[in-house]
């Protein structure tokens, strides 16, 4: 028996909360991709704040740090550098929170799948088992499963209820879980054995990822140091000697060499970060 389609009710539209986004999510130009990345960062970090609030916080920290530097050194160039660093501090903090949340979710996935298999042993359906597991799983994974359970209670099909789990969490392991549940629901079979094999597969995958990260720890640390060291050295000399960059930019060779170094640093940082991101996909 198919679920009844949910009909829109305009009279209840006022109780819905608007989802604030800056990107279209369709991968258009560079600015749209950057905005979409920021939207996903806010969604996956689980901070529960609107993107506009984080941007406002970035502006406030940028003004505060830039103003502090100006009071100390009274130099507009170092003030601009301090304001840029202050603007980036909240974004770096949110990126750290996202990474910590994803690691916590990864550790919760194998026990969650095993509990899902135990719930299925009692003869319950996939939807009912998911509702039970969602109630017993702590946050942050429990919060995502509660959202899935709420969608199922509203009559949303399982395929649509779990579709955005990988995007909401940034954990690609959910793609394997989604495919397994959807295929089993469509084709049938022994749900318990499927979930048990899935649990072993997820544990083996996480073990492999752990070994991969341990084997590449030195390389990742070296790459991170190569990215952070040049800006740190430049910031050190700039704050130590406020007129350092002014003397450097006073000559054509110094200006050209500095701009070339900044361009190469940006290209190298983007390249290295993409390699690191591809090697650490969860």
Order of alpha helices (4+ residues) and beta strands (2+ residues): alpha-alpha-alpha-alpha-alpha-alpha-alpha-alpha-alpha-alpha-alpha-alpha
